[in-house]
Amino acid sequence: MATELQVPRAVIVLVSKAGQVYPGVFGLPEPWASRRSTPLSQSMSLRVATTGAPLVLRDIREDPELRDRPLALELAAAGYAAMPLTDVQSRPMGVLAVFDDQPRSWTAAELSALRGLATEASLQLQLRSLELAEREAMAAAERADDAARKAVEAASAAVRLAEADADRTRVVARLSQELGPAESVPDVVRAVDRFVRSPLGAVVALLGLAETGCSDVRIWSAVAGLRPSAGPVAGLQLGDEHPLSVAVAERRLVTISSPAEVAPGFTGPVVTPAGAVESAIAVPLVLGQHASTGALLVGWAHRRELDAQVRAVVSDLARHTGVALDRVLLREQRLRLAAAVPPSAPAD
């Protein structure tokens, strides 16, 4: 990187509220080469990381904000150019900066090369971030599965527990195990479909997902007697008067005990190939790492009393569904990003 641009020093900076770290450096003297971090009060990159705009200075000593920073003084730096690094949502997260010992009028070709290197560095950092998040999501799935198995063991040992509670625990444990091999959203929907039809007796399961900052809710469906959808079959808006939209937007459980409750403003897939949905429960999904929100709706063709036991079962199903979706969505995002990284991108 530094050789291509012919500069004596370069640094990759990641900025957070806690301070800044240097995951990559070239040409920095001690103690900076080993310390790899500074507080924000000493940051030379905060302006670029905050605004997301490049900063190009012929002579850093002419900038009243940066010229007295410890790194600039100890490097006796003059020429300075910095490009923002972005995360998977195109938000600035850091800076790729190069220094020259002499004042320097940066050429368009040099800045273009620096911009290209910043793009490659962003892709590498994004990929590493997603890999770490995916590992955490997988660990969360393993912890959830382990907790479910322990719950089954506890239920089996507790002979005085009500049979309904034991059945609920076994159902949730089976779902957790079934969701383990899922590698796509349709895989998750298929697993959920099998469990809402038996033992819950539901005829439809709808899975709604909305990207953070987006009002569109994409819907996957599973209807009794039909193959679950391979992709989104419908869409809603977060402001729609639909149990899925309300559960996603307000992060709360929504129950519909009869068609009369939803008739005035109910939008979206009320009537399915399996018939009209008479009763339904929509439960928000918790995704620990992925930047999405969602909800699971379970519906019955007949009126059903949605008592505390039924709500608890569906809430447990939603909890494990959210863990599986978190892992699946992170995996899909990582694979897409890995495919976008150029073969020539520098290894970390």
Backbone torsions as a table, in degrees:
resi	resn	phi	psi	omega
1	MET	NA	-56.7	-177.9
2	ALA	-66.3	-35.5	179.6
3	THR	-64.9	-42.8	-179.3
4	GLU	-60.4	-38.0	-179.9
5	LEU	-92.3	-8.9	-179.1
6	GLN	55.9	60.0	175.0
7	VAL	-126.9	149.6	-176.6
8	PRO	-77.3	-23.1	-175.1
9	ARG	-144.4	144.4	177.2
10	ALA	-148.5	154.2	-178.3
11	VAL	-151.5	140.3	169.9
12	ILE	-102.2	126.9	-174.9
13	VAL	-121.3	131.9	171.1
14	LEU	-110.6	129.0	-173.1
15	VAL	-113.2	134.3	174.4
16	SER	-139.4	177.3	178.9
17	LYS	-63.5	-25.8	-177.1
18	ALA	-81.6	-17.6	-177.1
19	GLY	148.2	-158.3	178.8
20	GLN	-134.2	146.8	178.8
21	VAL	-125.2	157.0	-178.8
22	TYR	-115.9	91.0	178.4
23	PRO	-69.2	-18.7	178.9
24	GLY	-144.5	131.7	179.0
25	VAL	-138.6	155.2	174.2
26	PHE	-144.3	124.0	173.9
27	GLY	80.1	6.2	179.0
28	LEU	-80.7	137.1	176.3
29	PRO	-79.1	172.1	171.8
30	GLU	-74.0	149.9	5.7
31	PRO	-87.6	2.4	-173.6
32	TRP	-65.5	-36.3	-177.6
33	ALA	-63.8	-32.1	-179.8
34	SER	-95.9	-33.7	-176.1
35	ARG	-65.7	-44.7	175.6
36	ARG	57.7	22.5	177.1
37	SER	-162.7	153.8	174.3
38	THR	-148.1	155.4	173.7
39	PRO	-70.4	160.3	-179.1
40	LEU	-62.1	-28.5	-178.9
41	SER	-63.5	-20.2	179.3
42	GLN	-106.2	6.2	-172.9
43	SER	-69.1	136.0	170.6
44	MET	-97.8	-6.3	-172.0
45	SER	-109.2	-4.6	-172.0
46	LEU	-62.0	-37.0	-179.1
47	ARG	-61.9	-44.9	-179.8
48	VAL	-70.5	-41.7	-178.7
49	ALA	-67.5	-28.8	-179.3
50	THR	-79.7	-44.5	-175.8
51	THR	-88.0	-24.1	-174.9
52	GLY	74.9	12.2	-178.7
53	ALA	-107.1	140.4	177.4
54	PRO	-61.0	156.5	176.5
55	LEU	-131.6	120.8	-177.8
56	VAL	-126.1	119.7	-178.6
57	LEU	-125.0	130.5	174.6
58	ARG	-66.0	-41.3	-178.7
59	ASP	-144.1	112.4	-176.8
60	ILE	-64.0	-22.0	-179.3
61	ARG	-70.7	-10.9	176.7
62	GLU	-92.2	-4.3	179.3
63	ASP	-94.7	113.6	-175.0
64	PRO	-64.0	-22.8	-178.3
65	GLU	-83.4	-34.4	-170.9
66	LEU	-104.1	-20.1	-169.9
67	ARG	-65.8	-24.8	-178.6
68	ASP	-99.0	7.2	178.1
69	ARG	-68.3	143.1	-174.8
70	PRO	-54.5	-41.6	-177.8
71	LEU	-65.5	-42.2	179.3
72	ALA	-63.1	-40.3	-179.0
73	LEU	-69.0	-44.7	-176.6
74	GLU	-70.8	-29.5	177.0
75	LEU	-83.8	-11.1	-172.1
76	ALA	51.2	43.8	-174.0
77	ALA	-75.1	150.6	175.5
78	ALA	-126.1	-80.3	178.6
79	GLY	-65.4	140.2	-176.4
80	TYR	-149.4	132.8	175.2
81	ALA	-141.6	135.8	-176.5
82	ALA	-139.6	136.0	176.7
83	MET	-118.5	141.2	-179.4
84	PRO	-70.8	148.4	169.7
85	LEU	-105.9	139.8	-174.8
86	THR	-119.6	155.0	176.6
87	ASP	-89.7	-172.3	-175.4
88	VAL	-66.7	-15.6	176.9
89	GLN	-103.8	18.9	177.0
90	SER	63.6	23.5	175.5
91	ARG	-94.0	139.3	179.6
92	PRO	-63.2	133.6	179.3
93	MET	-127.2	-10.0	-177.4
94	GLY	-175.3	-163.6	-171.5
95	VAL	-146.4	142.9	165.5
96	LEU	-108.3	115.6	-173.7
97	ALA	-124.9	145.5	175.2
98	VAL	-127.4	149.8	-177.2
99	PHE	-125.0	150.1	171.7
100	ASP	-127.0	147.8	179.6
101	ASP	-74.0	-18.7	-177.3
102	GLN	-118.3	156.5	171.7
103	PRO	-55.1	141.8	-172.5
104	ARG	-143.8	130.2	172.9
105	SER	-92.9	102.2	-173.3
106	TRP	-69.1	133.2	-179.4
107	THR	-84.4	162.4	178.4
108	ALA	-61.6	-37.1	-179.8
109	ALA	-66.1	-40.3	178.7
110	GLU	-64.7	-43.3	-179.9
111	LEU	-68.0	-35.0	176.8
112	SER	-65.3	-41.6	177.4
113	ALA	-63.7	-41.4	179.2
114	LEU	-64.9	-39.6	178.5
115	ARG	-63.1	-42.2	178.4
116	GLY	-64.3	-40.2	177.1
117	LEU	-65.3	-36.6	177.5
118	ALA	-64.9	-37.7	177.1
119	THR	-63.4	-45.4	178.7
120	GLU	-63.9	-41.8	178.6
121	ALA	-64.0	-38.8	177.7
122	SER	-60.5	-45.3	-180.0
123	LEU	-60.9	-42.7	179.4
124	GLN	-64.4	-43.3	179.6
125	LEU	-67.4	-38.8	177.1
126	GLN	-62.1	-44.0	-180.0
127	LEU	-62.3	-44.1	179.3
128	ARG	-63.9	-40.6	179.4
129	SER	-61.9	-43.2	179.4
130	LEU	-68.1	-36.8	177.4
131	GLU	-61.6	-42.8	178.7
132	LEU	-65.9	-42.3	179.5
133	ALA	-65.4	-38.4	179.6
134	GLU	-66.0	-39.5	177.8
135	ARG	-62.3	-40.0	177.9
136	GLU	-65.4	-39.9	178.4
137	ALA	-64.3	-40.5	177.7
138	MET	-65.0	-39.6	177.7
139	ALA	-64.0	-38.9	177.8
140	ALA	-64.1	-38.4	178.2
141	ALA	-64.7	-40.8	178.4
142	GLU	-65.4	-39.6	178.2
143	ARG	-65.5	-39.5	178.8
144	ALA	-65.0	-40.8	179.3
145	ASP	-66.3	-40.4	178.4
146	ASP	-64.5	-40.6	178.4
147	ALA	-63.6	-38.0	179.2
148	ALA	-65.7	-42.6	178.9
149	ARG	-63.1	-42.0	178.9
150	LYS	-65.0	-34.7	178.0
151	ALA	-65.4	-38.7	177.6
152	VAL	-62.7	-44.5	179.7
153	GLU	-62.0	-41.2	179.4
154	ALA	-65.7	-39.4	179.9
155	ALA	-65.8	-38.8	-180.0
156	SER	-66.5	-35.8	-178.4
157	ALA	-76.6	-28.2	-177.3
158	ALA	-88.0	82.4	-174.4
159	VAL	-65.9	-17.9	-178.1
160	ARG	-87.7	-4.6	179.0
161	LEU	-69.2	152.3	177.2
162	ALA	-63.9	143.3	-178.3
163	GLU	-62.0	-32.3	179.6
164	ALA	-63.3	-41.1	178.5
165	ASP	-65.4	-39.3	178.9
166	ALA	-65.1	-41.2	177.7
167	ASP	-61.7	-43.2	179.7
168	ARG	-59.9	-44.6	-179.1
169	THR	-63.1	-41.8	179.8
170	ARG	-65.2	-40.9	179.4
171	VAL	-60.9	-45.9	-178.5
172	VAL	-65.0	-40.5	178.4
173	ALA	-63.4	-40.9	177.7
174	ARG	-63.3	-41.1	179.0
175	LEU	-63.9	-42.5	179.7
176	SER	-59.0	-42.8	178.7
177	GLN	-67.9	-37.4	180.0
178	GLU	-67.5	-34.2	-178.7
179	LEU	-77.4	-16.0	-177.2
180	GLY	-53.9	-47.2	-178.1
181	PRO	-80.2	-4.0	-174.9
182	ALA	-59.0	133.8	-179.8
183	GLU	-121.5	-0.1	-179.6
184	SER	-151.2	165.7	177.4
185	VAL	-60.6	-44.4	176.3
186	PRO	-57.4	-36.2	176.3
187	ASP	-60.6	-42.2	179.2
188	VAL	-64.1	-43.6	-179.3
189	VAL	-62.2	-41.7	179.2
190	ARG	-62.3	-42.2	179.3
191	ALA	-63.7	-43.1	178.9
192	VAL	-63.7	-40.7	-178.1
193	ASP	-57.3	-44.0	-178.6
194	ARG	-62.6	-32.0	-175.6
195	PHE	-89.4	-23.9	177.5
196	VAL	-79.6	-25.2	178.3
197	ARG	-78.0	-36.4	178.1
198	SER	-143.6	119.9	16.2
199	PRO	-98.7	2.7	-174.2
200	LEU	-74.7	-22.3	-179.9
201	GLY	73.5	18.8	179.3
202	ALA	-78.7	157.4	-179.1
203	VAL	-108.9	-11.9	-178.0
204	VAL	-149.5	142.9	172.1
205	ALA	-130.5	128.6	178.2
206	LEU	-117.9	134.0	178.5
207	LEU	-116.6	117.8	-179.0
208	GLY	-111.4	134.3	179.9
209	LEU	-131.4	137.8	177.0
210	ALA	-132.0	129.3	175.1
211	GLU	-67.7	146.4	178.2
212	THR	-58.2	130.6	-179.3
213	GLY	84.5	0.4	-179.3
214	CYS	-116.4	140.2	-178.0
215	SER	-89.9	-7.1	-179.4
216	ASP	-79.6	133.1	175.7
217	VAL	-112.6	112.6	177.8
218	ARG	-86.2	141.2	-172.4
219	ILE	-123.1	126.9	168.0
220	TRP	-103.5	147.4	-176.3
221	SER	-131.0	153.0	170.9
222	ALA	-136.8	121.4	-177.1
223	VAL	-121.7	136.9	-179.9
224	ALA	-54.0	131.3	178.6
225	GLY	88.9	-6.7	-179.8
226	LEU	-124.9	157.6	175.6
227	ARG	-72.0	137.0	176.3
228	PRO	-57.7	151.0	-175.9
229	SER	-67.5	142.4	177.9
230	ALA	-82.6	-10.3	179.1
231	GLY	-157.1	-179.5	178.7
232	PRO	-59.5	134.8	-178.7
233	VAL	-107.7	-10.9	-178.2
234	ALA	-160.3	171.6	178.3
235	GLY	-142.1	150.3	176.1
236	LEU	-131.4	171.3	171.2
237	GLN	-111.4	150.1	-177.9
238	LEU	-59.9	-25.0	179.9
239	GLY	-86.4	-3.1	-178.7
240	ASP	-67.8	149.2	176.1
241	GLU	-84.1	70.5	-179.3
242	HIS	-132.6	139.0	-178.4
243	PRO	-52.5	-39.6	178.6
244	LEU	-63.3	-47.4	-179.2
245	SER	-60.9	-43.2	-179.3
246	VAL	-65.1	-42.6	-179.7
247	ALA	-63.7	-39.2	178.8
248	VAL	-70.2	-49.0	-173.5
249	ALA	-70.5	-41.4	-174.2
250	GLU	-100.6	-2.7	177.2
251	ARG	53.9	48.4	179.0
252	ARG	-142.5	159.1	178.3
253	LEU	-75.0	135.7	-179.7
254	VAL	-123.3	129.0	178.3
255	THR	-117.3	138.4	176.1
256	ILE	-125.4	110.0	-175.4
257	SER	-91.6	-17.2	-179.1
258	SER	-156.3	156.9	179.1
259	PRO	-58.3	-28.8	-178.2
260	ALA	-62.4	-28.1	-178.5
261	GLU	-71.5	-25.2	-173.2
262	VAL	-112.1	-9.1	-173.3
263	ALA	-59.2	-42.3	-173.5
264	PRO	-59.0	-47.1	-174.8
265	GLY	-130.9	18.3	-175.6
266	PHE	-74.0	117.8	179.3
267	THR	-115.2	162.0	177.1
268	GLY	95.2	-161.0	-171.9
269	PRO	-76.9	74.4	177.7
270	VAL	-74.8	-47.4	-180.0
271	VAL	-97.6	126.4	-179.5
272	THR	-114.4	170.7	175.5
273	PRO	-57.5	-19.1	178.6
274	ALA	-86.4	-3.7	-178.3
275	GLY	115.5	178.2	-178.5
276	ALA	-69.9	141.3	175.7
277	VAL	-81.6	114.9	-178.8
278	GLU	-86.2	-39.9	-179.4
279	SER	-134.2	150.0	-177.7
280	ALA	-157.4	152.8	172.1
281	ILE	-128.7	130.7	174.5
282	ALA	-117.5	127.0	-176.1
283	VAL	-124.5	131.4	177.5
284	PRO	-65.4	147.9	177.1
285	LEU	-100.7	142.9	177.9
286	VAL	-107.4	114.3	176.0
287	LEU	-106.3	116.0	-171.4
288	GLY	-71.4	-35.6	-172.8
289	GLN	-118.0	-37.2	-175.3
290	HIS	-75.0	144.9	-177.0
291	ALA	-83.4	63.1	177.1
292	SER	-142.1	161.8	170.1
293	THR	-126.1	158.9	-177.4
294	GLY	-163.2	-179.9	178.5
295	ALA	-155.7	155.3	176.6
296	LEU	-116.3	128.2	175.9
297	LEU	-114.1	130.1	176.0
298	VAL	-116.3	128.4	-175.8
299	GLY	-127.6	150.8	-179.8
300	TRP	-120.0	146.2	178.9
301	ALA	-76.9	-14.1	179.6
302	HIS	-120.5	162.9	175.8
303	ARG	-69.1	134.8	-178.2
304	ARG	-137.9	140.7	175.5
305	GLU	-73.2	117.7	-177.4
306	LEU	-93.4	71.4	-175.6
307	ASP	-77.5	-177.7	-176.6
308	ALA	-61.2	-35.0	-179.2
309	GLN	-65.7	-45.9	180.0
310	VAL	-65.3	-43.2	179.3
311	ARG	-62.5	-37.6	179.6
312	ALA	-66.1	-41.7	179.8
313	VAL	-63.0	-48.5	-178.7
314	VAL	-65.2	-36.9	177.6
315	SER	-63.9	-39.8	176.4
316	ASP	-64.7	-42.0	177.6
317	LEU	-60.1	-42.1	-179.8
318	ALA	-64.8	-37.2	-179.7
319	ARG	-62.3	-47.0	179.7
320	HIS	-71.9	-32.1	175.6
321	THR	-63.4	-41.5	178.5
322	GLY	-62.7	-40.6	178.0
323	VAL	-62.1	-45.0	179.8
324	ALA	-65.3	-43.4	179.8
325	LEU	-63.5	-39.7	178.4
326	ASP	-55.7	-47.5	-179.5
327	ARG	-67.1	-43.3	-177.1
328	VAL	-65.7	-45.8	-178.2
329	LEU	-65.7	-38.6	177.2
330	LEU	-65.4	-39.0	178.4
331	ARG	-62.8	-46.6	-180.0
332	GLU	-62.4	-40.7	-179.9
333	GLN	-66.1	-39.7	179.1
334	ARG	-64.4	-43.1	-179.5
335	LEU	-63.7	-40.3	177.8
336	ARG	-63.6	-42.2	-178.6
337	LEU	-68.6	-39.9	178.8
338	ALA	-61.1	-37.5	178.9
339	ALA	-68.2	-24.7	-177.9
340	ALA	-86.8	-14.5	-178.7
341	VAL	-72.9	125.7	179.9
342	PRO	-63.4	146.0	178.9
343	PRO	-57.7	-27.3	-177.1
344	SER	-87.6	1.3	-177.9
345	ALA	-61.0	136.7	-177.7
346	PRO	-65.0	139.9	177.7
347	ALA	-74.2	148.0	178.9
348	ASP	-72.4	NA	NA
